[in-house]
Amino acid sequence: MVIPWLNLGLMVYSSILFLYFYVMSVAPAGLANVMGDEAYALCARYRQAAMLFEFLAAAGYVVYFYHPLPMPLPRTFPWGWNVSKALGLLIGAPSMYIMLRGMRDAGDESLTPDKGRIMFGGIYEHVRHPQAAGEVFLRFTMGLLLNSPFLVLFSLIDVPMYLIMCRAEEQDLMLRFGDAYVEYMKTTGAFIPRRK
């Protein structure tokens, strides 16, 4: 009976720490104003910490499958597991593609901020945050694949978290790229392409 509550604590705490370290990792230009170019290496370490906590939060989903909380919410959806798997793949496959395409087009910047980096091309010519647009649905997809109403509902915390992370990142990108990034924001949608 203790494991489900400890796991819930792990999922919540890991999600909060993921948000904290990710927001810290997307502020290299702002930190560089205070501490110099070492800020970029520090932000890379913050990004690694964020990824660790993101992984721990996702691992909690698997633990939850075996040790669900005792609550009145049904353990599984009322439809068959195949329906949940189909919905999960329908949402997860394009989400994964968009996230991976964003990672590819961002190159090393996905993991390590680079002071000399110019603005991205590729999918970034259509949306400003393709990695976030894809990744925001991945824990939701995990909840569906595990056929868990609780995990799907818990995944809703990702929406405000990713909005906060993207807003923090944009503040720093405006410092790094100046007017070029402000113009880019005017012509390119954050998560959904705009008509040109």
Stockholm file with secondary structure:
# STOCKHOLM 1.0

chainA/1-196         MVIPWLNLGLMVYSSILFLYFYVMSVAPAGLANVMGDEAYALCARYRQAAMLFEFLAAAGYVVYFYHPLPMPLPRTFPWGWNVSKALGLLIGAPSMYIMLRGMRDAGDESLTPDKGRIMFGGIYEHVRHPQAAGEVFLRFTMGLLLNSPFLVLFSLIDVPMYLIMCRAEEQDLMLRFGDAYVEYMKTTGAFIPRRK
#=GR chainA/1-196 SS CHHHHHHHHHHHHHHHHHHHHHHHHTCHHHHHHHHTTHHHHHHHHHHHHHHHHHHHHHHHHHHHHHSCCCSSSCSSCSSCHHHHHHHHHHHHHHHHHHHHHHHHHHGGGGTSCCTTCCCCCGGGGTBSCHHHHHHTTHHHHHHHHTTCHHHHHHGGGHHHHHHHHHHHHHHHHHHHHTHHHHHHHHHSBSSSCCCC
#=GC SS_cons         CHHHHHHHHHHHHHHHHHHHHHHHHTCHHHHHHHHTTHHHHHHHHHHHHHHHHHHHHHHHHHHHHHSCCCSSSCSSCSSCHHHHHHHHHHHHHHHHHHHHHHHHHHGGGGTSCCTTCCCCCGGGGTBSCHHHHHHTTHHHHHHHHTTCHHHHHHGGGHHHHHHHHHHHHHHHHHHHHTHHHHHHHHHSBSSSCCCC
//
